[in-house]
Amino acid sequence: MSVLATMKTTIKELLPDPLFLSLSHRRWVGRFPDLARPVTFNEKILHRCLYPDPRYAALTDKLLVRGYVSRIIGEQHLIPLLSTPDQFDVEHFDALPCAFVMKANHGSGYVKIVRDKSQVSFEELRQLARCWLGSNFYRVARERHYEHIAPRIFFEALLVDQQSNIPADFKIHCFNQPHGVHKAYILHISDRYSSHPRGDFYDEDWNHLDITIGHYPKSVTASPRPANLCEILRCAKALAANFDYVRVDLYAPDEKVMFGELTFTPGAGVYQLLPDKVDFDWGRMLEMRPPNGGRLPGSIVNNSR
């Protein structure tokens, strides 16, 4: 790393969380956020990063959340857990099946897909595990609830469809407003682990929407409506029912519905939504109810102006 790059990294580390998030929002969304009076969806997600609901940490922990999912929609929707070793050693490696997925519970992107164990070594996975466990995901994007998750490595069965393909992601943005309006927007990510992933938004009737997010390009044509769309939405809404907003990530191979994760601060509040009016429309739907009533921490007002 060059001296200049080292200096930039050091300065970035020293920035207080509100300034770090404001600069990140300006860089990726294109404007400075109003953290005191959040209006847009991304501004309100930034507010969550700084003042997380106490429930977020446990439900973001990819191991602890399994108990919540089992209680709400049933254990049959959980990807089989192979092991959660306190110490990943060669005995644990030898006991793993030919195909599996290695993950860490305390952040995003900690995923290693292994289709054939003979193509990886124990030492390779041990070094990866050490890297993951030594990282503080809170420092990556200043999502404060991640600071309260104790890092763990775990192994799941590899989820594939009947054609041995890794299924598409259904990232379902669930909004629950106090006066009873409930909406879901489905981000369908296909070919995620290829060189050309696609991200397409659909409404609850599987109408293809003119919305893009982050770095995912939109497909020219819509994907076929899932045969089990009603069950996908039922599971997502059940898991989201106790929150004003949460993104529920699911998989739906061969008409099954399998749980991925719950995300309370998607993109850490710096994922650009296009057209820009979507950021404001979604901001109006996220009414930011305090978990125990009263005023929201750090805010001058509770709702958008």
PASEBA-1860 file (N, C-alpha, C; in nm, 3 decimals):
! residues 305
1> MSVLATMK> 0.085/-0.119/0.000/0.000/0.000/0.000/0.088/0.124/0.000 ~ 0.054/0.219/-0.086/0.133/0.341/-0.095/0.116/0.427/0.029 ~ 0.208/0.523/0.045/0.199/0.614/0.160/0.069/0.693/0.156 ~ 0.030/0.739/0.035/-0.093/0.817/0.022/-0.215/0.733/0.058 ~ -0.216/0.608/0.010/-0.329/0.520/0.043/-0.335/0.492/0.192 ~ -0.218/0.476/0.255/-0.213/0.452/0.399/-0.266/0.573/0.476 ~ -0.229/0.691/0.431/-0.278/0.814/0.496/-0.429/0.826/0.483 ~ -0.482/0.797/0.363/-0.627/0.804/0.342/-0.699/0.706/0.434
9> TTIKELLP> -0.646/0.585/0.446/-0.707/0.484/0.532/-0.705/0.528/0.678 ~ -0.594/0.586/0.721/-0.581/0.632/0.860/-0.680/0.745/0.889 ~ -0.689/0.841/0.797/-0.783/0.952/0.815/-0.927/0.901/0.820 ~ -0.958/0.808/0.730/-1.092/0.749/0.726/-1.127/0.682/0.859 ~ -1.028/0.612/0.917/-1.052/0.545/1.044/-1.079/0.644/1.157 ~ -1.019/0.761/1.148/-1.031/0.860/1.256/-1.159/0.942/1.248 ~ -1.228/0.937/1.135/-1.350/1.016/1.121/-1.458/0.968/1.218 ~ -1.528/1.060/1.286/-1.643/1.019/1.368/-1.753/0.960/1.279
17> DPLFLSLS> -1.834/0.874/1.336/-1.935/0.803/1.258/-2.027/0.895/1.177 ~ -2.085/1.001/1.234/-2.175/1.086/1.153/-2.106/1.148/1.033 ~ -1.981/1.193/1.049/-1.909/1.253/0.937/-1.875/1.147/0.833 ~ -1.830/1.030/0.879/-1.799/0.920/0.787/-1.921/0.886/0.702 ~ -2.037/0.871/0.766/-2.159/0.834/0.694/-2.204/0.946/0.600 ~ -2.190/1.070/0.643/-2.230/1.182/0.558/-2.145/1.189/0.432 ~ -2.015/1.168/0.446/-1.926/1.171/0.331/-1.952/1.053/0.238 ~ -1.979/0.936/0.296/-2.011/0.818/0.214/-2.140/0.840/0.135
25> HRRWVGRF> -2.240/0.898/0.202/-2.368/0.926/0.137/-2.347/1.026/0.023 ~ -2.267/1.129/0.046/-2.240/1.227/-0.059/-2.171/1.162/-0.178 ~ -2.079/1.072/-0.151/-2.004/1.009/-0.259/-2.092/0.919/-0.344 ~ -2.177/0.838/-0.280/-2.250/0.734/-0.353/-2.391/0.776/-0.394 ~ -2.455/0.858/-0.314/-2.592/0.901/-0.345/-2.593/1.033/-0.420 ~ -2.492/1.117/-0.394/-2.480/1.240/-0.470/-2.519/1.366/-0.397 ~ -2.552/1.356/-0.268/-2.586/1.475/-0.191/-2.554/1.448/-0.044 ~ -2.533/1.556/0.030/-2.511/1.540/0.174/-2.645/1.511/0.242
33> PDLARPVT> -2.647/1.418/0.337/-2.773/1.384/0.404/-2.805/1.481/0.517 ~ -2.931/1.485/0.552/-2.976/1.559/0.669/-2.998/1.456/0.779 ~ -2.900/1.441/0.868/-2.910/1.340/0.972/-3.002/1.382/1.086 ~ -3.021/1.513/1.104/-3.108/1.561/1.211/-3.255/1.550/1.173 ~ -3.286/1.573/1.044/-3.424/1.564/0.995/-3.427/1.472/0.873 ~ -3.408/1.343/0.895/-3.401/1.250/0.781/-3.533/1.243/0.705 ~ -3.525/1.248/0.573/-3.642/1.248/0.487/-3.641/1.128/0.392 ~ -3.530/1.109/0.324/-3.523/1.001/0.225/-3.502/0.866/0.294
41> FNEKILHR> -3.522/0.762/0.216/-3.498/0.626/0.267/-3.354/0.611/0.313 ~ -3.259/0.653/0.230/-3.119/0.637/0.267/-3.082/0.719/0.390 ~ -3.138/0.840/0.404/-3.112/0.919/0.525/-3.164/0.847/0.649 ~ -3.279/0.786/0.638/-3.336/0.716/0.754/-3.259/0.588/0.786 ~ -3.201/0.525/0.683/-3.115/0.410/0.709/-2.986/0.456/0.778 ~ -2.932/0.572/0.737/-2.816/0.628/0.807/-2.848/0.651/0.955 ~ -2.968/0.702/0.981/-3.009/0.725/1.120/-3.010/0.593/1.197 ~ -3.056/0.487/1.133/-3.054/0.355/1.197/-2.911/0.308/1.225
49> CLYPDPRY> -2.819/0.338/1.132/-2.680/0.300/1.155/-2.626/0.364/1.283 ~ -2.664/0.490/1.307/-2.614/0.563/1.423/-2.690/0.531/1.551 ~ -2.820/0.502/1.538/-2.906/0.479/1.655/-2.988/0.351/1.634 ~ -2.921/0.236/1.636/-2.993/0.111/1.606/-3.088/0.068/1.717 ~ -3.197/0.010/1.676/-3.289/-0.057/1.767/-3.211/-0.166/1.840 ~ -3.229/-0.182/1.972/-3.155/-0.285/2.046/-3.174/-0.427/1.992 ~ -3.283/-0.449/1.917/-3.308/-0.583/1.864/-3.221/-0.618/1.743 ~ -3.163/-0.517/1.681/-3.097/-0.541/1.552/-2.979/-0.637/1.562
57> AALTDKLL> -2.897/-0.624/1.665/-2.774/-0.704/1.672/-2.804/-0.853/1.670 ~ -2.893/-0.898/1.757/-2.922/-1.041/1.764/-2.987/-1.093/1.636 ~ -3.070/-1.009/1.573/-3.140/-1.055/1.453/-3.056/-1.037/1.327 ~ -2.947/-0.962/1.336/-2.851/-0.952/1.226/-2.747/-1.063/1.235 ~ -2.722/-1.111/1.356/-2.630/-1.225/1.377/-2.686/-1.346/1.302 ~ -2.611/-1.396/1.206/-2.661/-1.501/1.117/-2.681/-1.635/1.186 ~ -2.628/-1.650/1.308/-2.655/-1.770/1.386/-2.771/-1.749/1.482 ~ -2.769/-1.640/1.558/-2.876/-1.616/1.655/-3.012/-1.599/1.590
65> VRGYVSRI> -3.016/-1.543/1.469/-3.144/-1.517/1.402/-3.217/-1.647/1.368 ~ -3.147/-1.758/1.363/-3.211/-1.885/1.328/-3.321/-1.922/1.426 ~ -3.302/-1.888/1.554/-3.406/-1.916/1.652/-3.532/-1.835/1.625 ~ -3.515/-1.708/1.587/-3.629/-1.622/1.553/-3.704/-1.677/1.432 ~ -3.630/-1.716/1.330/-3.692/-1.769/1.208/-3.769/-1.898/1.238 ~ -3.709/-1.984/1.318/-3.776/-2.110/1.354/-3.908/-2.084/1.425 ~ -3.910/-1.986/1.514/-4.033/-1.955/1.590/-4.140/-1.893/1.501 ~ -4.099/-1.808/1.407/-4.196/-1.731/1.329/-4.250/-1.808/1.209
73> IGEQHLIP> -4.163/-1.871/1.132/-4.211/-1.938/1.010/-4.177/-2.087/1.006 ~ -4.096/-2.133/1.101/-4.071/-2.277/1.109/-3.929/-2.317/1.068 ~ -3.881/-2.421/1.132/-3.744/-2.469/1.111/-3.721/-2.518/0.969 ~ -3.828/-2.559/0.901/-3.813/-2.612/0.765/-3.763/-2.507/0.666 ~ -3.766/-2.380/0.705/-3.720/-2.273/0.616/-3.574/-2.235/0.641 ~ -3.506/-2.309/0.729/-3.366/-2.281/0.758/-3.276/-2.372/0.676 ~ -3.170/-2.317/0.618/-3.070/-2.398/0.550/-3.001/-2.484/0.655 ~ -2.987/-2.616/0.633/-2.927/-2.703/0.733/-2.789/-2.654/0.778
81> LLSTPDQF> -2.771/-2.651/0.909/-2.645/-2.609/0.969/-2.557/-2.731/0.989 ~ -2.435/-2.726/0.937/-2.344/-2.840/0.946/-2.260/-2.836/1.074 ~ -2.204/-2.719/1.107/-2.123/-2.708/1.228/-2.097/-2.562/1.260 ~ -2.069/-2.537/1.388/-2.033/-2.403/1.436/-1.911/-2.419/1.527 ~ -1.796/-2.449/1.472/-1.680/-2.482/1.555/-1.628/-2.363/1.636 ~ -1.596/-2.388/1.763/-1.530/-2.285/1.843/-1.389/-2.261/1.790 ~ -1.328/-2.369/1.742/-1.193/-2.362/1.686/-1.193/-2.444/1.559 ~ -1.174/-2.378/1.444/-1.175/-2.450/1.317/-1.041/-2.521/1.299
89> DVEHFDAL> -1.044/-2.653/1.308/-0.921/-2.731/1.293/-0.939/-2.835/1.183 ~ -0.834/-2.912/1.159/-0.835/-3.007/1.048/-0.940/-3.116/1.067 ~ -0.972/-3.148/1.193/-1.076/-3.249/1.219/-1.212/-3.199/1.171 ~ -1.241/-3.070/1.197/-1.367/-3.013/1.148/-1.369/-3.011/0.995 ~ -1.256/-2.976/0.936/-1.248/-2.974/0.789/-1.273/-3.113/0.731 ~ -1.210/-3.214/0.788/-1.226/-3.350/0.738/-1.369/-3.400/0.750 ~ -1.441/-3.351/0.853/-1.578/-3.397/0.876/-1.680/-3.331/0.785 ~ -1.641/-3.224/0.716/-1.735/-3.155/0.626/-1.764/-3.240/0.503
97> PCAFVMKA> -1.884/-3.227/0.447/-1.917/-3.302/0.325/-1.842/-3.246/0.204 ~ -1.862/-3.307/0.090/-1.793/-3.265/-0.033/-1.828/-3.122/-0.071 ~ -1.953/-3.083/-0.053/-1.999/-2.948/-0.088/-2.056/-2.882/0.036 ~ -2.026/-2.753/0.054/-2.074/-2.679/0.171/-2.051/-2.531/0.148 ~ -2.098/-2.450/0.242/-2.073/-2.306/0.240/-2.015/-2.266/0.375 ~ -1.904/-2.195/0.373/-1.846/-2.140/0.496/-1.887/-1.994/0.507 ~ -1.931/-1.954/0.626/-1.977/-1.817/0.649/-1.926/-1.767/0.783 ~ -1.932/-1.634/0.799/-1.916/-1.572/0.930/-2.045/-1.501/0.964
105> NHGSGYVK> -2.077/-1.493/1.092/-2.208/-1.446/1.136/-2.217/-1.295/1.156 ~ -2.103/-1.223/1.147/-2.100/-1.086/1.199/-2.085/-0.978/1.093 ~ -2.115/-1.009/0.965/-2.103/-0.907/0.864/-2.157/-0.953/0.731 ~ -2.138/-0.870/0.630/-2.187/-0.899/0.497/-2.072/-0.939/0.406 ~ -2.095/-1.037/0.319/-1.994/-1.078/0.224/-1.901/-1.186/0.272 ~ -1.918/-1.231/0.395/-1.833/-1.338/0.447/-1.892/-1.473/0.405 ~ -1.871/-1.509/0.280/-1.929/-1.630/0.223/-1.826/-1.697/0.134 ~ -1.802/-1.825/0.157/-1.714/-1.904/0.071/-1.792/-2.028/0.027
113> IVRDKSQV> -1.823/-2.035/-0.102/-1.897/-2.148/-0.157/-1.798/-2.256/-0.200 ~ -1.817/-2.375/-0.151/-1.729/-2.487/-0.186/-1.816/-2.596/-0.250 ~ -1.798/-2.614/-0.378/-1.872/-2.719/-0.449/-1.799/-2.853/-0.445 ~ -1.669/-2.848/-0.430/-1.588/-2.971/-0.428/-1.473/-2.950/-0.330 ~ -1.482/-3.017/-0.215/-1.384/-2.996/-0.109/-1.242/-3.033/-0.153 ~ -1.230/-3.121/-0.251/-1.097/-3.161/-0.297/-1.024/-3.046/-0.367 ~ -1.097/-2.939/-0.401/-1.038/-2.826/-0.471/-0.994/-2.714/-0.376 ~ -1.015/-2.732/-0.246/-0.969/-2.634/-0.147/-0.890/-2.707/-0.039
121> SFEELRQL> -0.807/-2.635/0.030/-0.729/-2.694/0.138/-0.777/-2.644/0.273 ~ -0.747/-2.719/0.376/-0.779/-2.675/0.511/-0.709/-2.543/0.541 ~ -0.581/-2.532/0.501/-0.504/-2.411/0.531/-0.567/-2.288/0.465 ~ -0.617/-2.304/0.343/-0.682/-2.192/0.274/-0.804/-2.144/0.352 ~ -0.886/-2.237/0.397/-1.006/-2.198/0.471/-0.972/-2.146/0.610 ~ -0.868/-2.202/0.671/-0.829/-2.153/0.803/-0.782/-2.008/0.795 ~ -0.703/-1.976/0.692/-0.657/-1.838/0.676/-0.775/-1.744/0.650 ~ -0.871/-1.790/0.571/-0.989/-1.708/0.544/-1.069/-1.687/0.672
129> ARCWLGSN> -1.084/-1.793/0.752/-1.156/-1.781/0.879/-1.087/-1.682/0.972 ~ -0.954/-1.687/0.979/-0.880/-1.593/1.064/-0.901/-1.449/1.018 ~ -0.900/-1.431/0.887/-0.922/-1.297/0.832/-1.060/-1.245/0.871 ~ -1.163/-1.327/0.852/-1.298/-1.286/0.886/-1.312/-1.257/1.035 ~ -1.262/-1.348/1.118/-1.279/-1.334/1.262/-1.201/-1.215/1.317 ~ -1.096/-1.176/1.246/-1.017/-1.062/1.290/-1.070/-0.928/1.243 ~ -1.178/-0.930/1.166/-1.233/-0.805/1.112/-1.343/-0.751/1.202 ~ -1.350/-0.620/1.209/-1.456/-0.551/1.283/-1.549/-0.490/1.179
137> FYRVARER> -1.660/-0.558/1.149/-1.745/-0.515/1.039/-1.809/-0.379/1.067 ~ -1.826/-0.344/1.192/-1.879/-0.212/1.225/-1.793/-0.101/1.164 ~ -1.661/-0.121/1.160/-1.572/-0.017/1.110/-1.581/-0.002/0.958 ~ -1.635/-0.101/0.888/-1.644/-0.094/0.742/-1.737/0.017/0.698 ~ -1.858/0.022/0.757/-1.957/0.120/0.714/-2.025/0.189/0.832 ~ -1.976/0.168/0.953/-2.023/0.234/1.075/-2.169/0.199/1.107 ~ -2.209/0.078/1.079/-2.340/0.028/1.122/-2.323/-0.024/1.265 ~ -2.365/0.055/1.362/-2.324/0.033/1.501/-2.373/-0.097/1.563
145> HYEHIAPR> -2.484/-0.151/1.515/-2.532/-0.275/1.576/-2.439/-0.392/1.549 ~ -2.357/-0.385/1.443/-2.262/-0.494/1.416/-2.154/-0.503/1.523 ~ -2.131/-0.393/1.594/-2.028/-0.392/1.697/-2.062/-0.486/1.812 ~ -2.189/-0.523/1.825/-2.234/-0.606/1.937/-2.253/-0.752/1.899 ~ -2.200/-0.793/1.784/-2.209/-0.932/1.741/-2.074/-1.000/1.762 ~ -2.073/-1.106/1.841/-1.949/-1.181/1.865/-1.918/-1.267/1.742 ~ -1.804/-1.248/1.675/-1.775/-1.319/1.550/-1.766/-1.471/1.570 ~ -1.830/-1.542/1.477/-1.824/-1.688/1.474/-1.815/-1.735/1.329
153> IFFEALLV> -1.748/-1.846/1.309/-1.747/-1.915/1.181/-1.849/-2.027/1.186 ~ -1.920/-2.050/1.077/-2.011/-2.164/1.072/-2.019/-2.218/0.930 ~ -2.074/-2.339/0.921/-2.083/-2.408/0.793/-2.226/-2.454/0.769 ~ -2.275/-2.426/0.648/-2.410/-2.466/0.608/-2.402/-2.560/0.489 ~ -2.511/-2.635/0.469/-2.525/-2.714/0.347/-2.529/-2.619/0.228 ~ -2.476/-2.663/0.115/-2.482/-2.583/-0.008/-2.622/-2.594/-0.065 ~ -2.688/-2.480/-0.078/-2.824/-2.475/-0.131/-2.819/-2.461/-0.283 ~ -2.871/-2.561/-0.354/-2.877/-2.558/-0.500/-3.014/-2.607/-0.545
161> DQQSNIPA> -3.049/-2.573/-0.670/-3.175/-2.621/-0.724/-3.155/-2.756/-0.794 ~ -3.257/-2.805/-0.861/-3.249/-2.937/-0.923/-3.148/-2.942/-1.037 ~ -3.109/-2.827/-1.090/-3.007/-2.821/-1.195/-2.869/-2.794/-1.137 ~ -2.857/-2.803/-1.003/-2.731/-2.780/-0.932/-2.683/-2.636/-0.941 ~ -2.776/-2.543/-0.969/-2.743/-2.401/-0.972/-2.772/-2.336/-0.838 ~ -2.691/-2.240/-0.800/-2.718/-2.162/-0.679/-2.840/-2.075/-0.707 ~ -2.943/-2.081/-0.624/-3.067/-2.008/-0.655/-3.050/-1.858/-0.644 ~ -3.140/-1.787/-0.712/-3.140/-1.641/-0.708/-3.180/-1.591/-0.569
169> DFKIHCFN> -3.137/-1.469/-0.538/-3.175/-1.404/-0.412/-3.307/-1.330/-0.429 ~ -3.392/-1.341/-0.328/-3.510/-1.256/-0.318/-3.488/-1.165/-0.198 ~ -3.453/-1.040/-0.225/-3.430/-0.943/-0.118/-3.556/-0.857/-0.109 ~ -3.638/-0.884/-0.009/-3.772/-0.828/-0.003/-3.776/-0.713/0.098 ~ -3.791/-0.592/0.045/-3.799/-0.472/0.128/-3.942/-0.460/0.182 ~ -3.958/-0.480/0.311/-4.091/-0.483/0.373/-4.113/-0.357/0.457 ~ -4.219/-0.283/0.424/-4.256/-0.162/0.496/-4.387/-0.186/0.570 ~ -4.390/-0.152/0.699/-4.511/-0.164/0.780/-4.538/-0.029/0.846
177> QPHGVHKA> -4.637/0.041/0.795/-4.668/0.174/0.848/-4.766/0.164/0.963 ~ -4.761/0.258/1.058/-4.845/0.250/1.177/-4.995/0.245/1.148 ~ -5.038/0.310/1.039/-5.182/0.313/1.010/-5.226/0.193/0.927 ~ -5.142/0.091/0.915/-5.187/-0.034/0.856/-5.151/-0.057/0.712 ~ -5.074/0.032/0.650/-5.033/0.011/0.512/-4.905/-0.074/0.511 ~ -4.912/-0.187/0.443/-4.798/-0.278/0.436/-4.762/-0.300/0.290 ~ -4.636/-0.274/0.255/-4.592/-0.290/0.118/-4.462/-0.368/0.114 ~ -4.446/-0.443/0.005/-4.322/-0.517/-0.016/-4.273/-0.493/-0.158
185> YILHISDR> -4.145/-0.466/-0.170/-4.079/-0.453/-0.299/-3.972/-0.561/-0.308 ~ -3.975/-0.637/-0.414/-3.888/-0.754/-0.427/-3.771/-0.721/-0.518 ~ -3.650/-0.727/-0.463/-3.530/-0.717/-0.543/-3.484/-0.859/-0.574 ~ -3.492/-0.896/-0.701/-3.458/-1.031/-0.746/-3.319/-1.025/-0.808 ~ -3.221/-1.087/-0.743/-3.083/-1.084/-0.792/-3.051/-1.219/-0.852 ~ -3.028/-1.220/-0.982/-2.997/-1.344/-1.053/-2.849/-1.346/-1.093 ~ -2.796/-1.467/-1.105/-2.655/-1.486/-1.144/-2.561/-1.407/-1.055 ~ -2.588/-1.408/-0.927/-2.512/-1.324/-0.835/-2.363/-1.358/-0.834
193> YSSHPRGD> -2.331/-1.487/-0.846/-2.192/-1.528/-0.838/-2.127/-1.545/-0.975 ~ -2.189/-1.484/-1.076/-2.131/-1.482/-1.209/-2.067/-1.346/-1.233 ~ -2.012/-1.328/-1.352/-1.952/-1.199/-1.385/-2.056/-1.095/-1.430 ~ -2.182/-1.139/-1.445/-2.288/-1.048/-1.491/-2.414/-1.062/-1.405 ~ -2.406/-1.028/-1.276/-2.527/-1.035/-1.193/-2.628/-0.929/-1.235 ~ -2.755/-0.958/-1.212/-2.864/-0.866/-1.246/-2.950/-0.843/-1.123 ~ -3.003/-0.722/-1.112/-3.093/-0.689/-1.002/-3.219/-0.624/-1.054 ~ -3.333/-0.690/-1.031/-3.461/-0.641/-1.083/-3.563/-0.628/-0.972
201> FYDEDWNH> -3.634/-0.515/-0.971/-3.738/-0.492/-0.872/-3.875/-0.530/-0.928 ~ -3.954/-0.591/-0.841/-4.091/-0.628/-0.874/-4.181/-0.587/-0.758 ~ -4.308/-0.559/-0.791/-4.405/-0.537/-0.684/-4.462/-0.673/-0.642 ~ -4.561/-0.670/-0.556/-4.614/-0.796/-0.501/-4.690/-0.879/-0.604 ~ -4.727/-0.817/-0.715/-4.792/-0.890/-0.824/-4.694/-0.929/-0.935 ~ -4.566/-0.912/-0.908/-4.457/-0.945/-1.001/-4.460/-0.858/-1.126 ~ -4.499/-0.733/-1.110/-4.482/-0.636/-1.216/-4.339/-0.584/-1.212 ~ -4.272/-0.583/-1.325/-4.134/-0.540/-1.335/-4.127/-0.388/-1.320
209> LDITIGHY> -4.055/-0.339/-1.221/-4.053/-0.197/-1.189/-3.928/-0.129/-1.246 ~ -3.943/-0.002/-1.276/-3.833/0.077/-1.329/-3.753/0.135/-1.213 ~ -3.686/0.047/-1.139/-3.605/0.086/-1.023/-3.473/0.011/-1.031 ~ -3.365/0.081/-1.005/-3.235/0.015/-0.991/-3.173/0.059/-0.858 ~ -3.084/-0.025/-0.808/-3.019/0.003/-0.681/-2.873/-0.035/-0.690 ~ -2.788/0.052/-0.636/-2.647/0.022/-0.628/-2.585/-0.013/-0.762 ~ -2.508/-0.121/-0.764/-2.430/-0.157/-0.882/-2.496/-0.263/-0.969 ~ -2.620/-0.303/-0.936/-2.686/-0.410/-1.011/-2.759/-0.353/-1.133
217> PKSVTASP> -2.720/-0.392/-1.256/-2.796/-0.349/-1.373/-2.929/-0.422/-1.383 ~ -3.025/-0.356/-1.442/-3.159/-0.413/-1.460/-3.162/-0.502/-1.585 ~ -3.237/-0.610/-1.580/-3.251/-0.698/-1.695/-3.341/-0.633/-1.800 ~ -3.321/-0.671/-1.924/-3.403/-0.619/-2.033/-3.545/-0.674/-2.023 ~ -3.558/-0.801/-1.990/-3.690/-0.863/-1.976/-3.707/-0.919/-1.835 ~ -3.829/-0.928/-1.792/-3.860/-0.977/-1.658/-3.834/-1.127/-1.648 ~ -3.799/-1.170/-1.528/-3.788/-1.313/-1.500/-3.928/-1.372/-1.487 ~ -3.943/-1.501/-1.510/-4.075/-1.563/-1.490/-4.122/-1.547/-1.346
225> RPANLCEI> -4.251/-1.526/-1.330/-4.308/-1.515/-1.195/-4.286/-1.646/-1.120 ~ -4.232/-1.642/-0.999/-4.212/-1.765/-0.923/-4.345/-1.833/-0.893 ~ -4.348/-1.964/-0.907/-4.471/-2.038/-0.879/-4.512/-2.025/-0.733 ~ -4.414/-2.006/-0.645/-4.443/-1.996/-0.501/-4.432/-1.853/-0.449 ~ -4.465/-1.754/-0.534/-4.453/-1.615/-0.493/-4.535/-1.584/-0.369 ~ -4.655/-1.637/-0.359/-4.740/-1.611/-0.241/-4.673/-1.660/-0.113 ~ -4.608/-1.776/-0.119/-4.542/-1.830/-0.002/-4.416/-1.749/0.031 ~ -4.345/-1.703/-0.070/-4.228/-1.617/-0.048/-4.270/-1.491/0.028
233> LRCAKALA> -4.377/-1.427/-0.019/-4.425/-1.304/0.045/-4.481/-1.331/0.184 ~ -4.548/-1.443/0.201/-4.602/-1.477/0.333/-4.490/-1.489/0.435 ~ -4.383/-1.560/0.400/-4.270/-1.578/0.491/-4.202/-1.444/0.520 ~ -4.181/-1.365/0.416/-4.115/-1.236/0.435/-4.195/-1.145/0.527 ~ -4.325/-1.136/0.503/-4.408/-1.046/0.583/-4.421/-1.094/0.727 ~ -4.422/-1.224/0.747/-4.428/-1.275/0.884/-4.302/-1.238/0.961 ~ -4.187/-1.251/0.897/-4.060/-1.218/0.963/-4.045/-1.067/0.985 ~ -4.112/-0.987/0.902/-4.099/-0.841/0.910/-4.208/-0.775/0.994
241> ANFDYVRV> -4.304/-0.852/1.041/-4.425/-0.795/1.100/-4.399/-0.705/1.220 ~ -4.292/-0.727/1.295/-4.266/-0.651/1.416/-4.178/-0.529/1.394 ~ -4.157/-0.491/1.268/-4.066/-0.380/1.238/-4.130/-0.285/1.138 ~ -4.095/-0.155/1.148/-4.146/-0.060/1.051/-4.084/-0.083/0.914 ~ -3.962/-0.134/0.914/-3.898/-0.172/0.788/-3.788/-0.274/0.816 ~ -3.777/-0.374/0.731/-3.663/-0.465/0.730/-3.658/-0.530/0.593 ~ -3.538/-0.557/0.547/-3.523/-0.634/0.424/-3.505/-0.780/0.461 ~ -3.591/-0.863/0.407/-3.587/-1.007/0.434/-3.530/-1.077/0.312
249> DLYAPDEK> -3.419/-1.147/0.331/-3.354/-1.217/0.220/-3.391/-1.365/0.222 ~ -3.444/-1.411/0.110/-3.490/-1.550/0.098/-3.437/-1.611/-0.031 ~ -3.443/-1.744/-0.037/-3.417/-1.819/-0.159/-3.539/-1.907/-0.186 ~ -3.563/-1.936/-0.313/-3.683/-2.014/-0.345/-3.655/-2.121/-0.452 ~ -3.562/-2.212/-0.425/-3.533/-2.316/-0.524/-3.641/-2.424/-0.526 ~ -3.684/-2.461/-0.645/-3.775/-2.575/-0.660/-3.899/-2.562/-0.572 ~ -3.953/-2.440/-0.566/-4.076/-2.408/-0.494/-4.065/-2.421/-0.342 ~ -3.943/-2.433/-0.291/-3.921/-2.422/-0.147/-3.895/-2.275/-0.115
257> VMFGELTF> -3.903/-2.240/0.013/-3.865/-2.105/0.058/-3.764/-2.122/0.171 ~ -3.643/-2.072/0.152/-3.536/-2.087/0.249/-3.486/-1.949/0.292 ~ -3.458/-1.936/0.420/-3.418/-1.808/0.479/-3.271/-1.778/0.451 ~ -3.243/-1.650/0.423/-3.106/-1.604/0.408/-3.060/-1.520/0.526 ~ -3.119/-1.400/0.541/-3.082/-1.312/0.652/-3.184/-1.200/0.664 ~ -3.177/-1.126/0.774/-3.250/-1.001/0.793/-3.152/-0.886/0.787 ~ -3.187/-0.782/0.713/-3.099/-0.666/0.697/-3.177/-0.540/0.735 ~ -3.130/-0.473/0.839/-3.200/-0.354/0.889/-3.141/-0.224/0.835
265> TPGAGVYQ> -3.017/-0.229/0.786/-2.953/-0.110/0.732/-2.891/-0.144/0.596 ~ -2.975/-0.174/0.495/-2.921/-0.216/0.365/-2.832/-0.109/0.301 ~ -2.716/-0.154/0.255/-2.624/-0.060/0.192/-2.570/0.046/0.284 ~ -2.594/0.032/0.416/-2.551/0.132/0.515/-2.598/0.272/0.481 ~ -2.712/0.281/0.408/-2.768/0.412/0.376/-2.697/0.485/0.265 ~ -2.617/0.414/0.184/-2.546/0.482/0.075/-2.566/0.411/-0.058 ~ -2.670/0.325/-0.069/-2.703/0.263/-0.196/-2.792/0.357/-0.276 ~ -2.745/0.400/-0.390/-2.823/0.492/-0.471/-2.943/0.420/-0.532
273> LLPDKVDF> -3.061/0.478/-0.513/-3.184/0.430/-0.575/-3.219/0.518/-0.693 ~ -3.246/0.457/-0.806/-3.284/0.531/-0.926/-3.415/0.479/-0.982 ~ -3.505/0.568/-1.024/-3.490/0.714/-1.023/-3.486/0.769/-0.881 ~ -3.432/0.889/-0.867/-3.408/0.946/-0.735/-3.536/0.961/-0.653 ~ -3.651/0.975/-0.718/-3.777/0.992/-0.645/-3.809/0.870/-0.559 ~ -3.753/0.755/-0.593/-3.778/0.634/-0.513/-3.720/0.651/-0.374 ~ -3.606/0.717/-0.363/-3.545/0.742/-0.233/-3.640/0.822/-0.145 ~ -3.709/0.919/-0.204/-3.805/1.002/-0.129/-3.936/0.926/-0.104
281> DWGRMLEM> -3.983/0.851/-0.204/-4.107/0.772/-0.186/-4.090/0.669/-0.074 ~ -3.980/0.597/-0.077/-3.956/0.498/0.027/-3.933/0.565/0.163 ~ -3.874/0.683/0.160/-3.855/0.757/0.285/-3.987/0.791/0.352 ~ -4.089/0.823/0.272/-4.221/0.853/0.328/-4.284/0.727/0.389 ~ -4.255/0.611/0.332/-4.312/0.486/0.384/-4.244/0.441/0.513 ~ -4.118/0.478/0.530/-4.045/0.439/0.651/-4.066/0.548/0.756 ~ -4.160/0.525/0.844/-4.201/0.632/0.937/-4.123/0.632/1.066 ~ -4.027/0.542/1.080/-3.930/0.547/1.189/-3.994/0.553/1.327
289> RPPNGGRL> -4.070/0.450/1.359/-4.129/0.443/1.494/-4.021/0.405/1.594 ~ -4.011/0.480/1.705/-3.916/0.441/1.810/-3.957/0.305/1.867 ~ -3.861/0.219/1.906/-3.895/0.087/1.956/-3.979/0.088/2.083 ~ -3.964/0.190/2.167/-4.038/0.194/2.294/-4.118/0.322/2.310 ~ -4.157/0.382/2.197/-4.232/0.506/2.205/-4.141/0.625/2.229 ~ -4.195/0.744/2.227/-4.116/0.864/2.252/-4.044/0.910/2.127 ~ -3.951/1.003/2.147/-3.879/1.060/2.034/-3.767/0.970/1.988 ~ -3.732/0.979/1.862/-3.618/0.905/1.809/-3.490/0.970/1.858
297> PGSIVNNS> -3.388/0.888/1.893/-3.261/0.945/1.937/-3.193/1.020/1.825 ~ -3.132/1.132/1.858/-3.054/1.207/1.761/-3.134/1.285/1.660 ~ -3.267/1.282/1.669/-3.351/1.350/1.569/-3.419/1.471/1.629 ~ -3.440/1.570/1.545/-3.517/1.687/1.587/-3.666/1.656/1.573 ~ -3.701/1.581/1.469/-3.839/1.540/1.448/-3.841/1.393/1.419 ~ -3.957/1.330/1.440/-3.970/1.187/1.418/-3.995/1.150/1.273 ~ -4.071/1.232/1.200/-4.111/1.196/1.067/-4.058/1.294/0.964 ~ -4.078/1.260/0.837/-4.025/1.345/0.731/-4.099/1.477/0.725
305> R> -4.027/1.578/0.680/-4.089/1.710/0.666/-4.169/1.717/0.536
END
